Amino acid sequence: MGYNNPATRHPRLRDVSDSNAMPITHLDEYELWQAARRLAHNTISERRRVLTQFFRETSVQPAHADPLIITRWIAEHDTWADSTIANYVGYLNAWFKWLQAHDHRADNPMVKVGTPKAPTRLPRPLSGRDVQKLLSAPTRMSTHAMILLAALQGLRVHEIAKIRTEDIDLDRQTLRVKGKGKKPAELPLHPIVGEWSRRMPDRGWWFPSRHYPSEHVQAKSVSRTISDQMRRTGVTGTPHQLRHFFATQLLADGADIYTVRDLLRHQNVATTAIYAQLPDEVRRDAIDRLDPWQSVPRLHGAA
């Protein structure tokens, strides 16, 4: 169905601000179930936000919504990007599947709503020059460490936040990481990261919370710290683009896609494949070198 087709727009749905004061039926139970399944805090929080937004704007309890009201809600937000629609439809589908499985609802209305085609997201890696600018500019030791972990180990910001000295094994040259869904992984340690680790705390968190030293900083704090350094050095981009740099640079240097998948900790190699997009100059060179006339006589004056 055409989710962003102007012809499908409906009158703007009400913003029922009073709905914030009313509890969403079964939401607390749903969050408890997600936490027990070890879903990431950000995932649980984002699903709550979307369900709350749906409730606020439609005044319909999400547990009782029908396909029409869901479709109208999506169609009304004609400024949403395709990726946003795909994410929100996924959140709603997960919610209704859970309601069905726990006997809170007989059907899943998302079956009739349908699933939009998820857009293909091409990687936007920082250039090697920009990464060099970030690493050569003066900054705090902890900020430099965050950038190294993102650019040379390919870590996500929430993974960077949780790094401890005990995760580094200099003898075995390995780095332990707790990734998405709290899945543990052991990665080869980049030599530069290994050397930098000698400057970090002797034990405990590399990036302790300023207000709660016994805890690590939040992912948004890591993101903000790296983003601030980018602005100071005139680098345009986001912290996650350092991970894109990591992946595309490995592939450009000849690493096979399955090795890169393991280092990025992707479940599906198709996710990794988007990083294998060849640079324009490489494709141009391939075309320029395509010359069948070396073995086949050129045809002069052919019609």
N, C-alpha and C positions, 0 to 999 in steps of 0.2 A: 504494500500500500504506500501511497505517497505521503510520508509523514510531514514533509516540509512543502508540500504543494499548496500555494495560496488558495487554490480552489476548495481545499478542505477546511479552511479556517472557520471557526465558530466564534460567536460573540465572546468577548473576554470573560473568562471565568472569574468568579468573585474571589477576592482575597479575604477570607473569613478570619480575621485576626483573633477572634474569641476562641477559635479552635485550638490555639496554643495552650489554653488553660485546661482543655479536655484531654484525658489520656487516650492514646491510640490503643484500641483493643488488641491484646495479645503481643504488643510490641516488646514489653519487658521480657516475656517468656521467650520470644524470638531472639532477643539479644543474648539471653543466658545460654540458649542453645548454640548460638554462633561462637560464644566465648568458650564453651565446652569443646567445640570442634577446633579450637585454636585458630580461628580466623583472625586476621590482622586487625588491630584496634582501628586503623584507618578505614578498613572495609566496613566494619560494624558501624562506625560513626557516620560514614557516608551513606549507608543504607538507611539509617535512622533519619538523617537529614532529608533525604529524598522522600521517604514516606511521610514525614512531617510536612514537607512542602506540598505534597499531593493533598493531604488532609486540609491544610490551611487554605488552599486555593479552590478546592471543590466542595468543602464541608461534608464530604463523604468519608466514612470510616474506611480506610484501605482494605480492611478485611471483608467489606461488603460491596466493594466497587464492581460494576459490571463492565463489559467490554466497551460499551458506548462512551461511558464517562471517562474511561482511561484513554480511548482514542481521541476524544475531544480535548482532554488535557494536553496530550502530546501535540495535537494539531494546532492548538492555540498558541503554543510557544514556537512560533515560526522563526524566531531568531536563534534557536538552539542549533549548535553544530551537529553534524551527523554523528560524530563521536559521542557527544553528550546524550543524544537520543539512544544510541546503542547501549551506553552505560546504564541509563535510567530504565530502559526496557529490561535489561538484564537484572537490575535490582528488583524490579517489580515481579519478574518471573520467578526469581529465587524466593521471594516473599510468599507468593501464592502457592508455589510448590510445597513450601514448608507448611502452610495452612492446611493444604490437602493431606499431607503426610501425617499431620497431627490431629486430623478429624475436626478441624475448625471450619472447614469449607469443603463442599462436595466437588467443586470444579475449579479449574484454573482458567480465568478469563483471558489470560495472555495467549492461549491457544487460538482464540478468535481475533485477538488484536494483531498477532503476527510479529515476526522478528525482522527489524530493518537490517539491511545489508551493512555490516560493519565496514567502515572506511579503511583503506590500506594506509597505514601510517609509515611514511618513509622516514628513515633516521635523519637527524639534523646534527651531525657531530661537530664539535668545535674543531677548528683547524689546529694543526700542530703548532703553528705560530702563536695562536691564542693560548694554547696550553703552556707553551714556553713562557709567554708573558706572565701568566698566572704564577708559575713556579719560580720565576726569576725576580718577581717583585717582592720588596720587603713586606713582611707580614708576621703575625704571631706564629709561634711554633705549632700551636694546635690547628690554626687555619691551614697552614702548609700541609700538615698531616692529613687533614680532611681532603684536600685537593689531590694529594698523592693516592689516597685510598680510592677516590672516585676515578681518577685518570689511569692509574697503573694496576689497580685490582678490579676495576669495574663495579665497585660497590654502590648500592643505592643509599640514599641519605639516611634511611631508617637503619640500615645495616652499619653505616659509619658510626652512628650515634651509640651503638652497643658494643663497640670494640673495646676489649680489655687487654692489658699487657699479657695476661695468661693465654690469650688467643694466639699469640705469636710464639712459634717454636723455631728459634734461630738454628738449633742443631739440625732439625729436619727441614728447615726452610719452608714452613707451612703457615697458613693463616686460617684459623677457624672462624666461620661466619654463621650467624643465625639469620637466614633469609626469610622470604615470604612464607607466611604460615608457620613461622618459627622453625622452619626446616634447617637443620644443621648441615654445613658443608665444610670440607677441608680443601683449601686452594693452595697452589704453589705460591710462595711468597716472592714478590718482586724484590730483587736485590736492593733497589733504592729505598723501598719501604722498609726492608730489613735494617738497613743502616740508619734510617730515620727513627726507627723504633727505639734505638739506644738513647735518644734524647727525650723520650716520653716517660711518663711515670713508671716507677719500678714495679708497681702492682696496681690492680684495680682499673677503673675506667680511664680511658684516654681522654674522654671529654665529659667530666663530671658536671652535674647540674650546679649552677652557681648558688641556687637557693637550697638545694637538697644534695649535698656532696656525696651522699651514699648512693645516689641514683645517677643515671646517665642523662645527658641532655635529650631533648625531644628532637625528632626528625626535622621539624620545622625550624629549629634553632640551627641545625647543620645547614639546611637549605639557605637560611637567611645569611649565615656567616659566609658561605661560599659566594652567594649572590652579591653581597657587599664588596667582597674582594674583586669580583668581576667588574663592578661599577668603578671601583677605584683604579683599576688597570685599563679601563676602556674596552673591556671584552663584552661583546653582546651575546647573550645566551642564558641558559639555565644550568643549574648544577647537574641535572640528569643528562645534559649533552656531553658531559665528561665521560659518562658511561658509554654513550654513543661513540665517542672518540676511541675509547678502549676497544670496542668491538670492531669498528671499521678499520682501525689501524692493524689489529691482529690479522684480519682477513687480507688486507692489502699487503702485509708482510709475508703472506704465504701460509698462515695457519689454516687447517682445514675446518670446515663449518661445524663438524661434530665436536672438535676440540673447543671451538669458541662457544658452542652451545653449553658445554659442560662448565666452562669458566664463567659464563653469564648465568648459569643455573636455570636455563629455560627448560620447560617440560617437553616442548615440541620444537623440533628443528626448524619448522616453518616460521616460528617466531624469530629465530636467529637469521633466517634467510633474508629478511628485509635489510640486514646490514651488509649483505653481499652485493648491493647495488654498486656497479662499477662507476668510478669517476668519469666525467665527460671526456677528459683528455685520454683516458685509457680506451674508451669506446672509439674516439676519433682516430687513435693510432691503429686500432684493429681494422677500421674501414680503409685507412690509407694504405695498409699493408696487404689489403685484399687485391691481388693482381693475377688473375688466371691467365693473362696473356704471356706470362713467363713460360708456360708450357703449351699454350694454344695460340696459333698465329692470330694476330689482330685482323679483324675484318674491316677492310677499307671500302668505303662507299656502300656499305650495306644499307638497304632500305629500312 
